[in-house]
Amino acid sequence: MWFRQEVLRWGDELRQTCTGPEVIRAIEDRIASEADPMKVHVLRYALAHEHERQGNKEVALAIYREEDPLYDLNRWYEDLLKTHEHEENIAAIEERISANPEGPELWSLYWMLASEHRFCDNFASSEALLLRMFHDDPNDPLPMITLADQKLYYEERPQAAMPFIERALEAAYRSGDFQRQALGTKARIALALERYDVVEGVLKDIMNLTISPDCIDIGREDDFLRRLPPGSIDPEVARQYDEYWRAAQPRTD
């Protein structure tokens, strides 16, 4: 996130002193000298955006499609959200799945469909899709994290959410992905259940994580620490977690 913000500020500064072609060349030069693939990805999106600003829409579209093979699908879904009701979106997504049930878009379409069912309070349909996705890839914790969130926030059934987040954690520990996200969700479920001992255990688990650079996860979070009632957990654990969280925050001086 911080690098995106840096690139945005840098682009604004370039446009104040450089012509359009010079801005394009500056971004291309920075891409050529950057070794970090994630930073290259951000810079290429900035390059596409700059081409779009300058009216080079075909060039921009080619870059967007290179960086995101599902770009066209995501734009299609964004347009649906702007122009249709959720019930209509469900029909449109199901029609697209039926037209190409083995296509490379299938996984993303399932995510969209589950989301639309959730917005319509079709919780059983959303759950069935998420369980199917987890069955197809039991090392991906995201379907179970999403289902736990659904139980907690949409259905307001935190007790029912706990078994799903435990399954998500098993997958996260197997794959290495989204461990911190799954643990954060478990902490929020435990807060809703007033199981502050569980929250304390989660804080310890998060601090003890070793996350490989090759794995995907979210940053450090602290909302569940701030929501704990005073004195509900060991103050030393609370102090250590606060330091752990603050150590990852950008400096403001």
C-alpha positions as CSV (number, residue, x, y, z in Angstrom):
1,M,0.0,0.0,0.0
2,W,2.7,2.5,1.0
3,F,4.5,1.9,-2.4
4,R,1.3,2.6,-4.3
5,Q,1.0,5.9,-2.4
6,E,4.6,6.7,-3.1
7,V,4.1,6.1,-6.9
8,L,0.9,8.2,-6.9
9,R,2.8,11.2,-5.3
10,W,5.8,10.7,-7.6
11,G,3.4,10.7,-10.7
12,D,1.8,13.9,-9.5
13,E,5.2,15.5,-9.1
14,L,6.3,14.4,-12.6
15,R,3.3,15.9,-14.2
16,Q,4.0,19.3,-12.7
17,T,7.4,19.5,-14.4
18,C,7.4,17.1,-17.4
19,T,5.5,16.7,-20.7
20,G,3.3,13.7,-21.3
21,P,5.9,11.7,-23.2
22,E,8.5,12.5,-20.5
23,V,6.3,11.2,-17.8
24,I,5.8,7.9,-19.8
25,R,9.6,7.6,-20.2
26,A,10.3,8.2,-16.5
27,I,7.9,5.5,-15.5
28,E,9.3,3.1,-18.1
29,D,12.8,3.8,-16.9
30,R,11.8,3.1,-13.3
31,I,10.2,-0.2,-14.3
32,A,13.4,-1.2,-16.1
33,S,15.5,-0.5,-13.0
34,E,13.1,-2.2,-10.4
35,A,13.8,-5.7,-9.3
36,D,10.9,-6.3,-7.0
37,P,8.0,-8.0,-9.0
38,M,5.3,-6.5,-6.8
39,K,6.7,-3.0,-7.3
40,V,7.0,-3.6,-11.0
41,H,3.3,-4.6,-11.0
42,V,2.3,-1.3,-9.3
43,L,4.5,0.7,-11.7
44,R,3.0,-1.0,-14.7
45,Y,-0.5,-0.1,-13.5
46,A,0.8,3.5,-13.1
47,L,2.1,3.3,-16.7
48,A,-1.2,2.1,-18.0
49,H,-3.1,4.8,-16.1
50,E,-0.8,7.4,-17.5
51,H,-1.3,6.2,-21.0
52,E,-5.1,6.3,-20.3
53,R,-4.8,9.9,-19.1
54,Q,-3.0,10.9,-22.3
55,G,-5.6,9.3,-24.5
56,N,-3.6,6.2,-25.4
57,K,-6.5,3.9,-24.5
58,E,-5.5,0.8,-26.5
59,V,-1.9,0.9,-25.1
60,A,-3.4,1.2,-21.6
61,L,-5.8,-1.6,-22.1
62,A,-3.0,-3.9,-23.4
63,I,-1.0,-3.3,-20.2
64,Y,-4.0,-3.8,-17.9
65,R,-4.7,-7.1,-19.6
66,E,-1.1,-8.2,-19.3
67,E,-1.0,-7.4,-15.6
68,D,-4.5,-9.0,-14.9
69,P,-5.7,-11.8,-17.1
70,L,-9.2,-11.3,-15.6
71,Y,-9.2,-7.6,-16.3
72,D,-12.1,-7.8,-18.7
73,L,-14.1,-10.0,-16.3
74,N,-13.6,-7.6,-13.4
75,R,-14.6,-4.6,-15.6
76,W,-17.7,-6.6,-16.6
77,Y,-18.6,-7.2,-12.9
78,E,-17.9,-3.5,-12.0
79,D,-20.3,-2.5,-14.7
80,L,-23.0,-4.9,-13.4
81,L,-22.6,-3.5,-9.9
82,K,-23.2,0.0,-11.2
83,T,-26.2,-0.7,-13.4
84,H,-28.1,-3.7,-11.9
85,E,-29.6,-4.9,-8.7
86,H,-28.1,-7.9,-6.9
87,E,-30.8,-10.3,-8.0
88,E,-30.1,-9.4,-11.6
89,N,-26.4,-9.8,-11.0
90,I,-26.9,-13.4,-9.8
91,A,-28.8,-14.3,-13.0
92,A,-26.0,-12.7,-15.2
93,I,-23.2,-14.4,-13.4
94,E,-25.0,-17.8,-13.5
95,E,-25.6,-17.3,-17.2
96,R,-21.9,-16.6,-17.8
97,I,-20.9,-19.7,-15.8
98,S,-23.4,-21.8,-17.8
99,A,-21.9,-20.5,-21.1
100,N,-18.4,-21.7,-20.1
101,P,-18.4,-24.0,-17.1
102,E,-14.8,-25.1,-17.5
103,G,-13.4,-21.7,-18.3
104,P,-10.5,-19.9,-16.6
105,E,-13.0,-17.4,-15.2
106,L,-14.9,-20.0,-13.1
107,W,-13.1,-19.4,-9.8
108,S,-13.6,-15.7,-9.9
109,L,-17.2,-16.1,-11.0
110,Y,-17.9,-18.3,-8.0
111,W,-16.5,-15.6,-5.7
112,M,-18.7,-13.0,-7.4
113,L,-21.8,-15.3,-7.2
114,A,-21.2,-16.0,-3.5
115,S,-20.9,-12.3,-2.8
116,E,-24.1,-11.5,-4.6
117,H,-26.0,-14.3,-2.8
118,R,-24.7,-12.9,0.5
119,F,-25.9,-9.4,-0.3
120,C,-29.4,-10.9,-1.0
121,D,-29.4,-12.8,2.3
122,N,-29.2,-16.1,0.4
123,F,-26.8,-17.4,3.0
124,A,-27.3,-21.1,2.3
125,S,-26.5,-20.5,-1.4
126,S,-23.4,-18.5,-0.6
127,E,-22.2,-21.1,2.0
128,A,-22.7,-23.9,-0.6
129,L,-20.5,-22.1,-3.1
130,L,-17.7,-21.4,-0.5
131,L,-17.7,-25.0,0.7
132,R,-17.5,-26.2,-2.9
133,M,-14.5,-23.9,-3.5
134,F,-12.8,-25.1,-0.4
135,H,-13.4,-28.7,-1.4
136,D,-11.8,-28.1,-4.7
137,D,-8.8,-26.4,-3.2
138,P,-8.4,-27.4,0.5
139,N,-5.1,-25.5,0.8
140,D,-6.8,-22.1,0.1
141,P,-8.1,-20.7,3.4
142,L,-10.0,-17.7,1.9
143,P,-13.3,-19.5,1.3
144,M,-13.4,-20.6,4.9
145,I,-12.3,-17.1,6.2
146,T,-15.1,-15.6,4.0
147,L,-17.6,-18.1,5.4
148,A,-16.6,-17.3,8.9
149,D,-17.0,-13.6,8.2
150,Q,-20.4,-14.3,6.8
151,K,-21.5,-16.2,9.9
152,L,-20.1,-13.5,12.2
153,Y,-21.2,-10.3,10.5
154,Y,-24.1,-11.1,8.1
155,E,-25.8,-13.9,10.0
156,E,-24.7,-12.7,13.4
157,R,-23.9,-16.2,14.6
158,P,-20.4,-16.0,16.0
159,Q,-20.7,-19.5,17.6
160,A,-21.3,-21.0,14.1
161,A,-18.4,-19.0,12.7
162,M,-15.8,-20.6,15.0
163,P,-15.6,-24.1,13.3
164,F,-15.1,-22.5,9.9
165,I,-12.3,-20.3,11.0
166,E,-10.6,-23.3,12.6
167,R,-10.8,-25.0,9.2
168,A,-9.4,-21.9,7.6
169,L,-6.5,-21.9,10.0
170,E,-5.7,-25.5,9.2
171,A,-5.5,-24.6,5.5
172,A,-3.5,-21.4,6.2
173,Y,-0.9,-23.3,8.2
174,R,-0.6,-25.9,5.4
175,S,-0.2,-23.4,2.6
176,G,1.4,-20.5,4.5
177,D,-1.1,-18.1,3.0
178,F,-3.4,-15.7,5.0
179,Q,-2.3,-17.0,8.4
180,R,-2.5,-13.5,9.9
181,Q,-5.8,-12.8,8.3
182,A,-7.4,-16.1,9.6
183,L,-6.1,-15.4,13.1
184,G,-7.4,-11.9,13.1
185,T,-10.8,-13.2,12.1
186,K,-10.7,-15.8,14.9
187,A,-9.9,-13.0,17.4
188,R,-13.0,-11.0,16.2
189,I,-15.2,-14.1,16.6
190,A,-13.8,-14.7,20.1
191,L,-14.5,-11.1,21.0
192,A,-18.2,-11.5,19.9
193,L,-18.3,-14.6,22.1
194,E,-16.6,-12.8,25.0
195,R,-13.9,-15.4,24.9
196,Y,-11.1,-13.1,25.9
197,D,-8.8,-16.0,26.8
198,V,-9.1,-17.1,23.1
199,V,-8.2,-13.6,22.0
200,E,-5.1,-13.6,24.2
201,G,-4.0,-16.9,22.6
202,V,-4.6,-15.5,19.1
203,L,-2.4,-12.4,19.9
204,K,0.4,-14.8,21.0
205,D,-0.1,-16.9,17.9
206,I,0.1,-13.8,15.6
207,M,3.3,-12.6,17.3
208,N,4.9,-16.0,16.9
209,L,4.1,-16.3,13.2
210,T,6.9,-16.8,10.6
211,I,5.5,-15.7,7.2
212,S,7.5,-16.6,4.1
213,P,8.1,-13.8,1.6
214,D,6.6,-16.1,-1.0
215,C,3.3,-16.3,1.0
216,I,0.3,-13.9,0.7
217,D,-1.1,-12.3,3.8
218,I,-2.4,-9.0,5.2
219,G,-0.5,-6.5,7.3
220,R,-0.6,-6.4,11.1
221,E,-3.9,-5.4,12.6
222,D,-4.8,-4.1,16.1
223,D,-8.6,-3.5,16.1
224,F,-9.3,-6.6,18.2
225,L,-6.7,-5.5,20.7
226,R,-8.3,-2.0,21.1
227,R,-11.8,-3.6,21.5
228,L,-10.8,-5.7,24.5
229,P,-12.4,-4.6,27.8
230,P,-9.7,-3.3,30.2
231,G,-8.1,-6.0,32.3
232,S,-9.6,-8.8,30.2
233,I,-6.2,-10.3,29.2
234,D,-2.7,-10.4,30.6
235,P,-1.4,-6.8,30.4
236,E,2.0,-8.0,29.4
237,V,0.6,-9.8,26.3
238,A,-1.4,-6.6,25.5
239,R,1.8,-4.5,25.8
240,Q,3.8,-6.9,23.6
241,Y,1.2,-7.0,20.9
242,D,0.9,-3.2,20.9
243,E,4.7,-3.0,20.3
244,Y,4.5,-5.7,17.6
245,W,1.8,-3.7,15.8
246,R,3.5,-0.3,16.2
247,A,6.8,-1.7,14.9
248,A,5.2,-2.3,11.4
249,Q,3.6,1.2,11.2
250,P,5.1,3.8,8.9
251,R,7.0,6.6,10.6
252,T,5.3,10.0,10.5
253,D,8.3,12.2,11.4
